[in-house]
Amino acid sequence: MNKKILMTVLSLMVVFSMFLTACVPPAAEVPAEPEMTEAPAEPAAPVETEAPAEPVATEAPAEPMEKVFKACEVTDTGGVDDKSFNATAWKGVQDAMAELGIEGKVLESQQQTDYEKNIKAFIDEGCDLIVTVGFLLGDATKAMAEANPDQKFSIVDVDYLDLPNVLGQGFKTDQAAFLAGYLAAGMTKTGKVGTFGGIQIPTVTVFMDGYALGVAYYNEQKGTNVEVLGWDPEAQTGLFTGNFESTDDGRTMGESLMDEGADIIMPVAGPVGLGTAAAVKERGNAYIIGVDADWYLTSPDYADITLTSVMKYMDVTTLNAIKSVVDGTFEGGVTVGTLENGGVGLAPYHDLESEVPAELSAEIEALKAEIIAGKVVTAPGAEPVAAVEPTEPPAPNCSKLATAITPAAGELGSSDKPIVITFVPSGDTGKITTAGTAIAECLTEMTGLNYQIEVGTSFRASADAMGAGKAQVGFLNTFTVLLAEKMYGIVPVMAVVRNYSTNEVDPDKDLEGTKQTFYKAQFMANVDAGVSALADLKGKSFCFVDPASTSGYIIPRMILKQNGVDPDVDLSSVQNAGSHNNVAIAVYNGDCDAGVAYIDIRTDSTAKLQDTYPDILDKVKVFYDSIRIPNDGIQVVKDFPADYTNVLVEALTSLSADAGGSEMLKSLYNAVAYEKIEPTFYDEFLKLCEDAGTDLCPLPE
């Protein structure tokens, strides 16, 4: 080849290689080409552009980016969109992404051989926590956890692994399913209900056990004979599709159960159950009970035939597991969701609520409390907690006093003209009536004066009864005392003494359990309402007690206005619930975003809200407490005879010092004693109220 031509070709090649080099991104590595080592000195100069001194600094930042926390989920073969336990666990990861700003990833297993493969992929990727979902992943999780002791795992639906790097998530789903079975037995029209599973494994059959035993318990209580198709909890035999994927199998199973007469069916088979739901909807003569998640929300196409769902709150346990790794508190072991801690439960009846009889709904709430107490068992072979006979309190000493009075016929206090005691409706009216009657009967024996009682229809009504002469003695709350003093001249004679109750935000926590003549109001909110401070109440719904309630209306309105919240303008809606109990219940149920009552209504031994709502402390939080408020007490009308007042005070003082008498008094407004006071007892508080301005603290007219 001509030398000139050769040199031309070589020159063109060098230029072309320079062009290619210039097009390569700086971060990529470009191998040196052999031709470049043979090229003349002049063309070799471009090689220096491959590693210039200055750009190097831009490729290696002085401070590396902080590693983002990564939570990774491995599903079973049902897939992440199964609208059941895989999806619910993934929601927990998504909640962590939103709340904690972490990264979340998921790998879906197509077959069981994918389990270890997917777990290993996440280990290699450097996930901070690997969440495996389902009983079937137990062996794979155990093997990979043992082989990788520094890798943290949490596995849903497995509670038997004892490894320091594995947190198991177990659930007493039999407890919630028991309630579903009781509900189904109470709702069936055919006398037959059904269930079936995907694969016969413990995390499936535990649902079926609870469901069948719930039906049996209903039969036992009601003398009925509702039949369960698809599962025998004693023999542990029943119907299974053999998979968690085929909706066709679910349809077939549902049609078969309906053909046998079942009009309520609970499929425990993941997506398979959606096939059953489709069959039920087509037939139009049955209901479905969902599992794991609330099917009314996750499968809205079947909302109209979803009676309820047996909830397993895997999203919450998964989120908590992630939080523990993030904050460094992670420990291996097992966390178990129960009815008591809110880890399992029944979903609302939603559109079918009107179809569920109120009596049946109340029975289910009561049954929930019995299960939590261990009095009703929900698993085959379990024994109920032995009943403990309640200790009867000693009888009050109602012996006649030496100073007892014998009124003449027709005089106040005689049998034909008894002294009327009015009680404000501060709690359950039935309980107030029972306790008040017992106190009146005891006072009659001790004082020689005849007493009878009435419970006002409102706080104001009790004050008006004294003003009109229809009642001579009042057990009035603080502000009703101020009202009655101002309007009718009533005279305070005793104040209630209580064991001081406190809460999580109270600066007087150190006084808990001590005897005090004051209390406080507490502002509380549903945990899902987004309320953590008084300012957050703007635009929220709110529950007061009664316009004459001190801690449930008057003082709270004063506090709200002083803190820039006008209760007449800034709240989206306002309800007067009628009692402190009702406020707490309304906030618990979400009927009001927030509300106010006395401290601490949630745990008050007289209100006993925890008996019916054992998770009330989890669902209702306190975020603000009032100033100290003088306790309620006992008052008499202005013309009440002095000797009548003296013997009444003596009797109540005696009862306060007596063990049985103290118990009797405690049953009314949770008072442990009554203490004699001067008529000026409330004056300082009244002045404080008046100093705040009449627009902030109006006395009800």
Secondary structure, 3 states (H helix, E strand, C coil): CCHHHHHHHHHHHHHHHHHHHHHCCCCCCCCCCHHHHHCCCCCCHHHHHHCCCCHHHHHCCCCCCCCCCEEEEECCCCCCCCCCHHHHHHHHHHHHHHHHCCEEEEECCCCCCHHHHHHHHHHHHCCCEEEEECHHHHHHHHHHHHHCCCCEEEEECCCCCCCCCEEEEEECHHHHHHHHHHHHHHHCCCCEEEEEECCCCHHHHHHHHHHHHHHHHHHHHHCCCCEEECEECCCCEECECCCCCCHHHHHHHHHHHHHCCCCEEEEECCCHHHHHHHHHHHHCCCEEEEEECCHHHHCHHHHHHEEEEEEECHHHHHHHHHHHHHCCCCCCEEEEECCCCCCEEECCCHHHHHHCCHHHHHHHHHHHHHHHCCCCCCCCCCCCCCCCCCCCCCCCCCCCCCCCCCCCCCCCCECCECEEEEECCCCCHHHHHHHHHHHHHHHHHHHCCCEEEEECCCHHHHHHHHHCCCCCEEEECHHHHHHHHHHHCCEEEEEEEEECCCCCCCCCHHHCCCEECEECEEEEEECCCCCCCHHHHCCCEEEECCCCCHHHHHHHHHHHHHCCCCCCCCCCEEEECCCHHHHHHHHHHCCCCEEEEECCCCCCCCCCHHHHCCCHHHHEEEEEECCCEECCEEEECCCCCHHHHHHHHHHHHHHHHCHHHHHHHHCCCCCCEEEECCCCCCHHHHHHHHHCCCCCCCCCC
